[in-house]
Amino acid sequence: MLTLPAQLAGRYRPQRLLGQGAIAEVYLAHDALRGRDVALKILYPALRESPVVVERFRREVEITRRILGKQGHPHVLAIADVLDDAGLLFLVMEYHPGGDLADRIATQGALPLPDLMALAHQLCGALGVAHSAGIVHRDVKPSNVLVGAPGPLDVRLCDFGLARSAEGAGLTTRMQVLGTPEYMAPEVIADGHADARSDLYSLGVVLYEAATARLPFTADSPYRLMRLHLDAEAPSPRSHRPELPVAFERALMQTLAKDPLDRPASADDLLAALQAESTIPQSPVLATRARGTPCQQCGGWMVAAAGICADCGHQALRLERERPGCGVLVVGPGKPGDRIESRQHVGLFRLLDELPDGWRPVAKESRRLPRFPFFVARRLTTRSAERLLARVQALGLEAEIHRGLPLLRKDLRSKATTLAWRYFAAAGVFGWFGQAHHLIPDGLLAGVPSVVTAALVVFGMPTLVAIGISRSTSRSLLHAPDGGQAGALDPRIVDAMARLRSRQDRRTLGRIGERFVRLMEGAGAEPARRFTERAGFMANALQAVEDADAAWSRATTTAADAELAQSELRRLEQGRVLLRGELARLDRRLEILEASLTERGGHEARQEMAAAAEIAASLALEVAATRELDEFLARRALP
């Protein structure tokens, strides 16, 4: 039996061991001062000297109090106190009798349908309040769900020790996967990324197990098990238990999607999908992913609306028009009039293929190679010309930005002269060949009046010269679109996608961008703009958080600096979780708007716009940031 230090033994009277974990054991004890039973979670003495373990242990108190202190929730296990005495570290927690969900499933099998729905409702509520406080649990599993005494199901979610509120603070790293493999989301396995939708995936595994008394994936090693989470499709839960509602199964399978973007945006959305078949329309497949140009760097999802790969962050070529603007002129390697090498020609057209719809490479099918010097594109803004110049030079070509009249350049005049003389020579050779082989009747030219002959000479020669000049100075490899794109994406979203390090953040913003462009092409322009402006604001704030995170991660010159940095990193991670949650909700609202407009596909544009505006107005309160997010942005002085 547990022996407590003298000053604690008078208040807490240990009764029996409740359970043991990786870093602590839990005892049932009676609190004589308050006259109630409590659970004492005691860190193993051997781990008392580990700063990382002690920090994780103490953070559970801080995190739980943050969740309950903000809004409170009956299904999050409360922690009353943390005690440090005689070398022992204690957490005094609410005692919730009845064991955990893992024991319940092991002894009684799958939960009855009413208990299953109650479990989903209570855990969605507990995770929802945690996520709204900026906390990701990271270890949702049956052993962390206390089920309570026999009777109506009354669960408590516990053990927030792995909760991620300190990216880079020494508790989690990109190369260290923390959690339980049976319940771990694919993105956590792949790159350590976790957000609210990672918790929803783990919750989906828990609900699958509670519904069928079996896990969706099993293997003989943790590594093979994690590979199944990454690659394999979970079996249908109705194949194990046919009486499960169709809506429950469909929502559960959506929650187990490999891509976080295909899961419900929030715990509330998951609960609605589990309870009612018609509440949550299914996410339409992004047609742009199927027909869009893949990223040339990794073959991943190139978000056409932003020109950025959501998977690797590669930024495709983006150009803006301007009159008169400037052009990018390729001048070598080679002399004026020489042709470009075929390898470099292919590289140029691969580069131009990155451009969005509307920009058209000229004569791509032609096998004729352009001659130096030649324009790649003209009438560009200075910034666009600089971007194009850098990409062209990376192909091994000599290029420069050209402003003004082309014929002011000596090499272009030389090229025009060379081409004109070649046309003259070609015309002369053709005439001589025709006369020599009697292809032109001898009396034809003699019968032409002298005035016509003079006109041919006077006007024909300048025409050949003009053709040479035109081919040298006016033509370029790229034709720009006549007008701007109707659904231009918020530049803050494009800029954030180009700078954010997180793949999942880029994918979320890319999904929002693709939805926005489709809505702008239809009748949902004005309502969509309201949501997308909010997304631009969130993207800007997310980038500011990431920049601040990087700055504080380097601020470890002294121990005091390191302690302050850890505190700031935790606050920043809380804000990151809130921002990601808000972006997921915005994506969900755009999805609802898009689905509603699709259902009204045959109506007049004015009627569709009115319907879209009504939907946007009804969702206005949901678009507003949570109180915690507004407080965070104000406190951090972020945009």
C-alpha positions, 0 to 999 in steps of 0.5 A: 500500500502507498505510504504518504509523507507525514504532512499528507497522510493526515488528509489523504488516506490511500485505499487501493491501487486503481491502475498503472501507466507509463509514468505514474500509478493511480490510487484511490484515496479518501480526502478527509478534509473534504469528505470525498474520495479522490484519485491520486496520480503519483509519478514514479520516483525513478522518473522524478529526476527527469525534467521532461517527464516532470514537465509533462506531468505538471502540464497536465494540471495546467492544461486541464485547468485551462480547459475547465477554467474557460468553459468547464465541461462535465466530461473532462476529468477535473484535477484539484491540485498538484502536490510536491512533497518528500520527493513525490509528485502527486496529482489530486484528481476527481475520482470517477468509479467504474473503470475505463472504456478499454475494460468495458469493451474487454469484458462486455464487448461492443456497446449497445447503440444508446450507450454508443451514441451517448459515448460519441456525444460526451467525447465530442463535447469534451474534445470540442471544449479542449479544442476551443481552448487551443488544446489538442489531446494527442492520445485519445484512446479507451484507457483514457476514457473513464466510463463511470459506475453502472447505469447511464453512461457518464464518461470522463476524458482524462490524461492530457499529459501528451496534449500539444501546447508547446511545439518545440518546447522539448516535449515533442519533436518532429522526429519523435512520435508520441501517442498510441499506434492503434489510435494514431492519425496518419499525419502524426505518424508521417510528420508529427503534425497534429491538430484538432482533426488528428484527435477526431481520427483517434476518436473515430478509432475509439468509436469504431472499437466501441461499436464493433469490439475490434480495432479497424487495424491490427498488426504484429508490430507497431511499425506495420500497424502504423503503416496500415494507418497510413495506407489501408482502408478501414473495413466497414463497421457494418460488416461487423455489426449490420444494425449500425445506422448508415449515417453512423457508419458513413460519418465514422468512415469520413472521420477515418479519412487519411487526409485531415481535409476529408474529415469533419472540421470540428467535434460538433460537425462529427457529432451532427454527422453521427446523429443525422444522415442529412445534417452534414453533406458529404465533401465533394471531391475537388475536381481541380485535384483530378484535372489540375497540373501536378507539382513538377517537384513532387507530383503532389497537389498543385493548388491552381488558385495559388500556384503553390504545391500544398504538399512540398511548398514549391511555388509555381510561376506566377505572372501579372500583366502590365502595359507597357511593362517589360519583357524577359529577353533570352540573349544566349548562350549563342550568337544572334540568329543561332537556334536554342538547344532542344534541351533548353527549349523543352525546359522553357516550355515545362516552365511555362506549363506551370502558369494558370489557365489563360496564359498560353505558350505559343507554338508549343507543338512546333518543332522549330527552335527559336533563335537568339535573342528572343522574348519569353514574355512581354508586358509584364510587371517588374516583379513578374519579370524578375521572377521569370528571369530567375527561373529562366536563368536557372535553366542555364540560359543567359537572359535579362529584363528588357524595357523600351523599344526592341530595335534599340538593342544591337543584337535584335537589329542584327537578328532582324538583318540576318533573317531579312537577308535569309528571306532575300536569299531564299526568294532568289534561290527559289526564282533561279531554281524555277527558271532553271527547271522551267517551273516559271514560264519564260514569258511570264515575267516579261508579260508583266507590265513594268509598273507591276514589276516595280511595285513588286520590287518596291513593296516586296523588299520592305515586306521581307524586311518587316517580316524579319523585324517582326519575327525578331522583336515582336514575337514571344513564347508566351501569350498573356490572357486578355483579361484578369481572372474573375476569382482572384484569391486573397493575396494574404492566402497566397503569401501564407501558402508560400511561406508556411512550413506546415504541409497541413496548413498549406493544404487547408488554405489550398482547399479554401482557395479552390472552393473560393474560385469555384464559388466565384465562377458561379453565383456565390461570389459575394457570400464566398468573399466574406468567408475568404476575407476571414480566411485571409486574416487567419492565414496572415495571423497563422504566418505571424504565429509561425514567425514568432515561434521561430524567433522564440525557438532561437531565444535560448541564450540563458536559462531565464531566456529558455524558460520565457521562450517555453512559456511563449511557445506554449501560448503560440501553440495554443494560438496555432491550434485556435487558428487551425480550428477556425480555418477548418470551420471556414472551409466547412462553411464554404463547403456548405455554401457550395453544396447548397448552390449546387443543389440549386443548379438550374435557377436564375443567377439572381435567385441563386445569389439571393439564396447564397446570401441567405446562407451566408447570413445564417452562418455569420455567427459561426464565422466569427472567431471564438472568444479565445481566438480574439483574445489571443490575437489581441494579446499577441498584437497579431493582424 
